[in-house]
């Protein structure tokens, strides 16, 4: 994940927070991007199949993505490194 990608996804998260219909546009993203957005927003209904379980989705992400989710959720950064 690079800074440009995270900025683009963060802009989507902000848009979904302010525009109720914006969540309909996440379907065009990659699996990892959709997981990142769904977990960051605490919106499990946005998780892609077959990662409907938030725990399975969390483990699909690498530590960099998890760290960013932790930042959005206000979780401790060390949670990103857990197995």
C-alpha positions as CSV (number, residue, x, y, z in Angstrom):
1,X,0.0,0.0,0.0
2,X,1.3,3.4,-0.9
3,X,0.5,6.9,0.4
4,X,-1.5,7.8,-2.8
5,X,-3.6,4.6,-2.5
6,X,-4.3,5.3,1.2
7,X,-5.2,8.9,0.5
8,X,-7.7,7.8,-2.2
9,X,-9.3,5.2,0.1
10,X,-9.4,7.7,3.0
11,X,-11.3,10.1,0.7
12,X,-13.8,7.3,0.0
13,X,-14.2,6.7,3.7
14,X,-14.8,10.4,4.4
15,X,-17.4,10.5,1.6
16,X,-19.2,7.4,2.9
17,X,-19.4,9.0,6.3
18,X,-21.1,12.1,4.9
19,X,-23.1,10.7,1.9
20,X,-25.3,7.7,2.7
21,X,-25.4,6.5,-0.9
22,X,-21.6,6.6,-1.3
23,X,-21.2,3.1,0.1
24,X,-22.8,1.8,-3.1
25,X,-19.6,2.8,-5.0
26,X,-17.2,0.5,-3.0
27,X,-18.1,-2.5,-5.2
28,X,-15.6,-1.3,-7.8
29,X,-12.6,-1.6,-5.5
30,X,-10.3,-4.5,-4.9
31,X,-11.0,-7.0,-2.1
32,X,-8.4,-5.5,0.1
33,X,-9.6,-2.0,-0.5
34,X,-13.2,-3.0,0.3
35,X,-12.1,-4.7,3.5
36,X,-10.0,-1.7,4.5
37,X,-13.0,0.6,4.0
38,X,-15.5,-1.7,5.7
39,X,-13.4,-2.2,8.8
40,X,-12.4,1.4,9.0
41,X,-16.0,2.4,9.0
42,X,-17.2,-0.4,11.2
43,X,-19.6,-1.4,8.3
44,X,-19.4,-5.2,8.0
45,X,-22.2,-5.2,5.5
46,X,-19.7,-3.7,3.0
47,X,-17.3,-6.6,3.4
48,X,-16.8,-8.6,0.2
49,X,-17.7,-12.2,-0.1
50,X,-16.1,-14.5,1.1
51,X,-14.8,-12.2,3.9
52,X,-18.1,-11.4,5.5
53,X,-16.7,-12.3,8.9
54,X,-14.8,-9.2,10.2
55,X,-12.2,-11.4,11.9
56,X,-11.4,-13.3,8.6
57,X,-11.4,-9.9,6.8
58,X,-8.9,-8.5,9.4
59,X,-6.6,-11.4,8.8
60,X,-6.8,-10.9,5.0
61,X,-5.0,-7.5,5.5
62,X,-1.3,-7.1,6.0
63,X,0.2,-5.1,8.9
64,X,0.3,-1.8,6.9
65,X,-3.4,-2.0,6.1
66,X,-4.3,-3.1,9.6
67,X,-2.3,-0.1,11.0
68,X,-4.4,2.3,9.0
69,X,-7.6,0.6,10.1
70,X,-6.4,1.0,13.7
71,X,-5.9,4.7,13.1
72,X,-9.4,5.1,11.8
73,X,-10.9,3.2,14.7
74,X,-8.8,4.7,17.4
75,X,-7.3,1.2,18.2
76,X,-3.8,0.7,19.5
77,X,-1.3,0.4,16.7
78,X,0.2,-2.7,18.1
79,X,-3.0,-4.6,17.2
80,X,-1.9,-4.3,13.6
81,X,1.0,-6.7,14.2
82,X,-0.9,-9.5,15.8
83,X,-1.1,-12.8,13.9
